[in-house]
Amino acid sequence: MVEIARERPEDVPHIDALIDVCFGPGRFAKTAYRLREGVNPVPELSYVAYEDKDLRGSLRFWPVMIGPMKALLLGPVVVQHDQRGRGIGIMLMEKAIAEAKAMGHRLIVLVGDEPYYAKVGFKPVPKGQMTMPGPVNLARLLYLELVEGALAEAKGVISRPVPDIKVAASSAPVVVA
Ligand SMILES: CC(C)(COP(=O)(O)OP(=O)(O)OC[C@H]1O[C@@H](n2cnc3c(N)ncnc32)[C@H](O)[C@@H]1OP(=O)(O)O)[C@@H](O)C(=O)NCCC(=O)NCCS
């Protein structure tokens, strides 16, 4: 039986190998990868599909900004070649999307095949509303609202998240005599 679980550190080499086989080195040239460079996937939304001890699939999400709005970038979702068509990709997405919603995320975007992602509710981003920081077929840019109305807030360039700036609290008040 296929089980969906949170990704653990020991899954990473198996996931990397699966991604490598499925996408090859060409993936690094893709604009979606630019958005992931130097950024960690959201750990609570990184899921794996296992059957017995065999990794069947993986799904990750990345934090992005769309203009000033925080959102999630879905991908890659990947399923072992000889295990496709068993519903594993959909199971991974349904689990992670439900978790993203429970965590309070508002909007997910991705670049992919609309007929596939429509199965879990994705729709094409209206023309002209968002762009990517590099070449991409914008007709393949899809969105899923986790909160009704969130799409209207997401306008502009999809970019890497701005790191939180930690302001050190001063240890003692400054007293001016
Ligand atoms: C895309 C992928 C993750 C789907 O995983 P999967 O476990 O086989 O998918 P599921 O079994 O959950 O869903 C199968 C259904 O989706 C359809 N489907 C799968 N890929 C599709 C695509 N690219 N476009 C349209 N429909 C697709 C199947 O025809 C099937 O439809 P049906 O249920 O009506 O018969 C898998 O094919 C894969 O790993 N591909 C290589 C990596 C990739 O391209 N990932 C997506 C880009 S990030």
The ligand as a Gaussian input file, in Angstrom:
#p B3LYP/6-31G(d) Opt

LIG

0 1
 C        3.302000      14.045000     -13.720000
 C        3.429000      12.883000     -12.753000
 C        3.943000      13.412000     -11.418000
 C        2.037000      12.233000     -12.567000
 O        2.147000      11.288000     -11.541000
 P        1.160000      10.005000     -11.517000
 O        1.288000       9.400000     -10.169000
 O        1.390000       9.141000     -12.684000
 O       -0.246000      10.721000     -11.687000
 P       -1.623000      10.174000     -11.135000
 O       -1.596000       8.689000     -11.194000
 O       -1.884000      10.783000      -9.833000
 O       -2.641000      10.761000     -12.174000
 C       -2.782000      10.096000     -13.379000
 C       -3.746000      10.858000     -14.235000
 O       -3.149000      12.093000     -14.650000
 C       -3.002000      12.089000     -16.055000
 N       -1.741000      12.759000     -16.358000
 C       -0.511000      12.425000     -15.920000
 N        0.401000      13.290000     -16.424000
 C       -0.283000      14.165000     -17.191000
 C        0.092000      15.283000     -17.974000
 N        1.363000      15.690000     -18.060000
 N       -0.907000      15.960000     -18.616000
 C       -2.187000      15.573000     -18.527000
 N       -2.602000      14.530000     -17.791000
 C       -1.662000      13.822000     -17.141000
 C       -3.016000      10.636000     -16.447000
 O       -3.406000      10.495000     -17.792000
 C       -4.049000      10.086000     -15.514000
 O       -5.337000      10.446000     -15.910000
 P       -6.623000       9.518000     -15.560000
 O       -6.672000       9.410000     -14.053000
 O       -7.762000      10.298000     -16.119000
 O       -6.325000       8.216000     -16.205000
 C        4.365000      11.774000     -13.296000
 O        3.925000      11.412000     -14.574000
 C        5.823000      12.190000     -13.357000
 O        6.570000      12.008000     -12.390000
 N        6.256000      12.755000     -14.514000
 C        7.630000      13.175000     -14.692000
 C        7.908000      14.405000     -13.874000
 C        6.982000      15.551000     -14.254000
 O        6.816000      15.846000     -15.432000
 N        6.439000      16.212000     -13.212000
 C        5.546000      17.326000     -13.401000
 C        6.238000      18.594000     -13.626000
 S        6.900000      19.270000     -12.110000

